[in-house]
Amino acid sequence: MLSKTLELAIDLMSRASVTPEDEGCQELMISRLEPLGFKVERLRFGEVENIWLRKGDKAPVLAFAGHTDVVPTGPEEKWDNPPFKPAIIDGMLHGRGAADMKGSLAAMVTACEEFLAAHPDHEGSIAFLITSDEEGPAKNGTVKVIEHLEARNEKIDWCLVGEPSSTNTVGDVVKNGRRGSLHGHLTIKGIQGHVAYPHLARNPVHEVALAIADLTGEVWDEGNEYFPPTSFQIWQIHAGAGASNVIPGECQVNFNFRFSSELTADDIQKRVLAILDKHQLEYDIEWHLSGQPFLTHPGALVNAARESIREITGTETELSTSGGTSDGRFIAPTGAQVVELGPVNATIHKVNECVKAEDLNTLHEIYEGILKHLLTNK
């Protein structure tokens, strides 16, 4: 017999909700939570389905946050088991979304079901903020729901994001912050010409090369006790006029900064422009800020997560801000304490994504423990 958590996880994973599609996942969650007394708000922005569910009207508010969308499967013939036909094989739950993050969603729902059955008169409120736009552009999902809540001054005190945070065992790592992410799209302007007559042209690839060397060699900061040093990575360089005997007239360089709390996006932009100007380049540059760095210091939420993990698994969890961004970046600026706690992340976004089936039952227990620590007088 499968646990309720695994049954729900399999039901969610059977739905091919490739971003920004939801494929009925949110309605399935509503069908479980509305009978428990959760008030339902369906919030569609553009093509994106979102829901805000809340039980109770008092503070403090503990919100579970997550997403029903998943990344594309890649070539399905490379999967050992069809990606949207989840199966438990040798104790492993296989299928797209097992780790990122339908397994977490199932554990959140069943944890609430059991907690509310045992503690119908709990303190505060419980909420769910669920989107189908986390793996995509992230423009019509959590960020819009937060704007909606902020407009009516509805606040989240504690937010538990179900992203797969764990490294080797469930709960060994909890993310209590994330680095900021800043994208730059740089176009260096030259003069197109024949490769045999370079004196009549100006090669933008050559001109930008020394600036790239300076950018990659720059020490942006040293990080701090919570964040590693800021990193600069070029992810694309493009030039060429389509023929081997033509000096290109432009060169595009696309790059990303993952930055610590030692810097602001404005600091980074000013320093990049200073390096480009030092080399007397003719250029255009566009910036896109995906998110500011955020950090939740040890306090009620971090302590509740640590204590629950210790009680259920015996593990002393590690706090970390490593990795990419998450929708926590939209929630933390409202003043909420935010942590990410989910399954082992070894197979996320890969062919043959999977998690230990028993890990989702453990995650359910940890989530239920956090509810108890924060919303009861234990």
N, C-alpha and C positions, 0 to 999 in steps of 0.2 A: 504494500500500500504506500502510495506517495503521500508526502505531507501536503498540507494545504498550500504552503509556500511553493513547493515544486510544481504542483498542479497549476497554480496561477502563473508561474513563470513560463511553463510550457504553453499555456493558452496565449499569453502575450507574445511569446517568441514565434508562434505559428502564424502571426500576422506580419506580412511583408511591408513593414512601415518604414521604407527607405525615405530619408529626409526629403521633403518636408511632410510626407504622408504620415497619417496616424493609424489608418486602417482599423478604427474601432477600439484601439487600445484604451483610450481615455474613457470611452463609454463603459468598457469592461470594468475599469477601476471605479467609476461612478456607481456602477451597479452593486459593488461591494461596500462602498463607503456611504452612499446616501441613506441606506436603511439604518446606519449607525447614528444618524443625526447630523451628518455633514450637509451644510448648505452649499449648493452647487452654482457656480458661475461658469458658463461656457463663454470663452473670450476668443473670438476669431479675429485675427489681424492679417489682412491680405489672404494668402493661401494657407496660413498656419493656424492649426487648432491648439488652443491652450485651455486649461481649466484651473480655477482657484476654488478649492474646497475648504470650508472651515467649520469646525464644530466648537461652539462656544463663542461668547462675545466679550470675554474678559482677558486681560493681560495676566501673565506673559503668554506670548504666542510662540509655540514650537512648530515650525513648518518643515515638512519634508519636501525637497525639491528634486526634480529629475526630468528626464525626457523619454518619450516613447519612440522617437525616430532613431534609426540606426544607419550606419554607413552602408554603401553598396557592398555586395558580396564578393565582387570580383568574379572570375570564371567559376561558375557553379560546378563544372566538371572536375575542378581541383579539390572540391570538398569531399571528405570521406563519407559524409552524411549530408543530405540536402539541407542547405542553410536555414530554410523555413519549415523544416520538418524535425523539430527538436527531438532528441533521443538521449537516453541515459545509457552510456556504454562504459562498462568497467568502472562505474562510479562517477563518471564525468558526464555532465550535462552539455551536450553539443548543440550548437546553433547560433545564428547571428543574434546578438543581443544578450547572450548568456551572462557576459560580464559587463557589457556596456550598453544599456544598463537595466534591462528588463528583469534580471534576477534581483537587483536592488529594489525595483518597484514592487515586485511581488512580496519581498520581505517587509517592506514598509507597510503595505496594506494588511498583511496577516498579523504583523506586530501590533498594529492599531486595533484590529479585531479582538485579539486576545487581551490587550491592555484594557480596552473599554469594557469588555465583559467582566474583568476583575476589578476595575476602578471606574464605575460609571459616574462617580462624583469627584473626578479628578480636578485639580486646580487648573486655571488658565484655559488656553484654547489649543487645539491641534489643527493644523492646516496642511494642504497639499498644493504645491505650485508645480504644475506639469505642463510641458511644452512638447511640440513636435518639430522644433527649429533649433536644436542645440548643435547637431552635427553639420548644419548648413550655414547660411549667412548669419544666423543668430540676430536678425533684425526685427522679426515680428513675433518673437517668442518671449522668453523671460523678461527681457528688457522692457517690452511693452506692458506686460502684466505688472511689473514693478511700477512703471509710470502710472498705470491705472490705480494701483493701490495707494501710491503716494498722493495722487490728486485728491483722494478722500481721507488722507492722513491715517491710513490703516497700516500699522507697523508690524514687522516681524521682529521678535526679540532674539530667537535662536533659530538657525536654519541648518538642517542636516541634508547635505547634498549626497546623493547615492552614487557618485562617480567611483569607479574602481580604483581605490587608493592603495590597496594592499599589495605587498611585494611577494612574500612567500607564503604567509598564512593570513587568514582573515583577521584584520585588526592590528597587524604588526606595524602598519603605517597609517596615520591619519593626516590628511592635508589640512593645515590650519591657516593657509594663505596661498597665494599664487603670485608669481611675477607678473608685471605688466607686459603688454605686447604692443609694439609699435612697428608698423610697416612703412617702408619708404619705396617709392616708385620713381626712379631717377632716369631722366633722359639727357644724355650728353649730346650736344649739337656740334657737328663737324661740317666739312664740305666734301661732298661726294666727288670722286674723280677716278682716273685710271691709275692702277697700281704702278705702272711704269713711269708715271709723272707725279710723284708724291708732292713735289714743290707746288703743284697747282691744286692740291687738295689739302684737307686737314682731317686726320684720322682720329675719330672720337674714341676708338678703342685704346689707341696709344695714349691719348691725353688723359683718359680716366684711370689708366693702370697705376700711376703713382698715387693717385688719390685713394684707390682701393687698397694699396699697400698700407697707407696711413690709417685708413679706417679699420683694417683688420689687425693692425699692430697697436691700435690705441687701447690703453687700459681705461675703461670707462668708469669703473669703481672697483672697490675691493670687496663688495658685498657687506654683510653684517652677520650678526649671530642668528638671524632668521632666514636670510636670503643669500644664495651664492652670487658671485660677481655677475654683473650685467654682461650678456653675450651679444655679439653682432654676427649675423650669419647672412651671407648672400645666397639666395636660393635660385636666382636666374640671371644670366647675362645673355643679351640677344643683340646681334648686329648682323649686317650683311645686306647686300643689294640683290642677291640671287645669282651672282656670277663671280667667279674666282678672280677676275681681273678688275674688279671694281672696289675702290675704297668706300666703305659705307658712309652715309651722311649723318647717321645717328647710331647711338648705342644705348640700349636700355639696361639698367641694372636694378634689380628688385632685391630688397633685403629686409631683414627683420631684426628688431631688438627685443630680447626678453630681459626686462630691466627690474632691478631691485628697488627697494624703497629709498635707496640713497640718491636716486635721480628722479626727476620728473620728465615727462615727454618733452616739455619745452627746453629743458636742459640739453637733452639729447639732440633735438633739432638744431639748436644754436651751435653745438659743437660740430655736428655734421656739416652745416653750412660753412662754418669757419674753415674746415679742412678743404671743402670744395673750392671755396674762394681763394684759398692759399695757392691753389694750382691754376688759378685764372681760367677756370672752365666756363664755358657757356652752357647753361643747363636749365631744365625745368625739373621741379620735384613736387610730388604729391605725397601727402602723409595720410595714414589711416591708423587711428588709435583703437585697437581692439579691446583694451581694458587696462585700467590702472592696477598697480600692485595692491594687494590687500592682505591684512594680517589679523587674525584673531588671537589675542594673547590668552594664556591660561586663565580660565574663569569658569563660570557655571557650565557652559556647554562643553568646553574642552575637558573639564574635570569629570563631567557625567559620562562622556565618551570613554575616557581612560578607565574610569571605575567599572563601567559595564563590560568593557573588553577584558579587564583583569578578572572580573567575577566569572565570566563565561568561558574564557579561554586560558586564563592564567598568564597572558602575555602582557608585558610592559610595553605599551605602544610608543612608537617614535613619532614625533611631530615633524612635518616636512612641508616645504613650499616648492618642491621640485616639480618638474613636469610642465605640461602645457597650461592652457587656460580652461576655465569652466564657467558655467553660468553664475557661479558664486561671485564673479566680478561685478555682476549687475545688482546683487543683493546686498553685499557688504557696504557699499556707500550709503545705504539708508540708515546705517547704525547697527545693523544686525550682527550678532556673532555668527560666524559661518565656519563649518567644518565639512570636509568631504570624507565619507567613510563608506566603502563598498568592497566588492570581492577582489581577488587577486587579478592584476591587470596584465598578466603575461601574454594573453592572446587577443587583447582588444584590437579591433580593426583588421585582424588577420583572417586568412583562410583557416577553417576549422577552429573558430572561436569556441572556447569551452571553459567551464569552471567545475570544480568538484561539487557534485550535487549536495553533499552534506554541508558545504560552506554556506549555501543559501539558508539552510536551517539555522546554522550558527549566526548568520547575519540577522535573521529574524529575532533571535534571542537577544542579540546585542542592541538592536533598535528598541525592543520592548524594555530592556533594562534602562536605556537612556530616557525613555518616557517615564519610567518609574522614578528615576533619580530627579528629574526636573519637575514633574507634575504631581507628585504625591508627597505626603509628609512622612516618608520612611525614615 
